[in-house]
């Protein structure tokens, strides 16, 4: 028969619970304060965070050049300039063509929404379709004063260019001095925690690089397959729709669904419900090919997550940080999953030892 717990033991338990509660409250307060501080310097923080993705993906190329006796600074500069040249070439070749067809896409979406509205109104029950027309009007182009719109666009372009320049500079220094920065940061930690943080950081960095490389490849494959299918089906505006599929693939699950719906709306406006259903069937077929063949082949096992977890992560990220949060949600979740797996391995090894 077990001995009863004494009042002293109960008091110690209450004190421990109180300390844990105050510690949790302190962590929450510090997190909120850090969030508020970062919100004031978001213009600087966002490019610095986004630069981590290409840095993790491009670091093997820099290491490859360094092993061939290229100075590290020169290797980092060559890699950054190479990526910049590719981006400029793609933008110069595709953006004018896509931009010319964007109004046609918006008009097709507006007409398709009108067709859907008319079809739904003929149903014997009310489905509340008044928002379709409003959505189509916003997609086709909303109102607003010309001067205010011009000022807003100009400010947005300037902010985008400044952020891009900061991102490129940060990318160069990540590639050149990233390992040294990591060693300096580890030097600030206590000896007993240094190895743990080093291992977690290395695993997270490998996960981040593998995720970004695989994501770009999967997005490119999706855009090629969907674009080829739309071309065979005779759907107009193939190029901008393929570009939307590529951009949507950068936001797993949610982005692909939205890009597919836009393509189906364009098909609906051009060829009716039959063509729209064919586009949806094409999207489902490509999704099955991606999930069962392309994604396992191009994505490393370390960054694969269950689809439900991906959906939840994207939803939380979008709610917290909008588009940026939706983009960052999956790699952050993958890094956390990898960290949790490593900690479980350590605990199991310690128990076995």
C-alpha positions, 0 to 999 in steps of 0.5 A: 500500500503506497504511502500518502503524500504529506502536506509538504510534498503537496506544497512543493508540487504547488510551488513547482507548478507556480514556477512553471506557470510564471515561466510560461507567462514570461515566455509569452510576454517576451514573445509578444514584445519581440513580435511588437519590436520586429513589427517596427523593423519588418522592412529589414527583417523580412528580406533578412529572413527570406534570404535564408531560403536561397542561401540554404539552397545555394550554399552547396554551390559555393562550397563546390567552388571553394573546394576548387580553390576559388576564394570564398568571397568570389565564389559567393559573388559568382553564385549570387550574380548567376542567380541574378542573371537567371532571374533577370532573364526569366523576368525579361522574357516572361513578365511582358508576355504575362502582363499583356494577358493579365487583363484578359485573365481578369475579364475571363474570371469576371465573365465566368463568375457571372455565368456561375451566378446566373446558374446558381440563381436558377437553382430552386434554393437560395445559395447566396451568390451576391458575393460572386459578382463583387469578387469578379469585379475586384479581380477585374480591377477595383475603383479608387482615385488615379492619383492615390493609386499612382502614389501607392504603386510608386511607393510599393515599387520603391519598397520592393526594389529596396527590399530586393537589394537588401535581400541580395546583399544579405544573401551574399554575406550569408554565403560568404560568412554564414559558417563564421556567423554560426560559429560566432553565435555558438561561441556565445552559448554555454559548453553543455548546450553548444553541441545540442544547438549546433546539431539542431541548427545543422539539421534545420539548415539542411532541411531548409535547403532541401525544402527550397530546392525541392519546392522550386523543382516541384513548382516548375514541374507542376507549371509545365504539366498544367500548362501542357494540359491546358494547351492540349485542351485548348484553354486560352491564356496558357502562359499566365495561367502556368505562371500562376500555377508556378507561384501557387505551388510555392504555397503548398495545398492552398496556392495550388487550389487557388491557381486551379480554380482560376484556370477552371474559371477561365476555361468556363468563360471560354468553353463552358462547364465541360471544359472547366470540368476537364481542367479540374480533372487535369489538376487532380491528375497532376496532383496525384502525379505530384503527390505519389511520384514527383514530390517523393522523388524531388523532396528529401524525406526530411522535409516531407510532412503529412498533408493535413499538417501542411494545411494546418501550418499554412492556415496558421501562417497565413492568419499570423503573417499573411502571404509571408506567413503562408510561405514560411509556415511549411519550412518552419514546420518541417524544421520543427518536426526535424528538431523534435525527431532529433530530440527524441533520438537523443532521449532514446539514446540516453535511456539506452545508455 
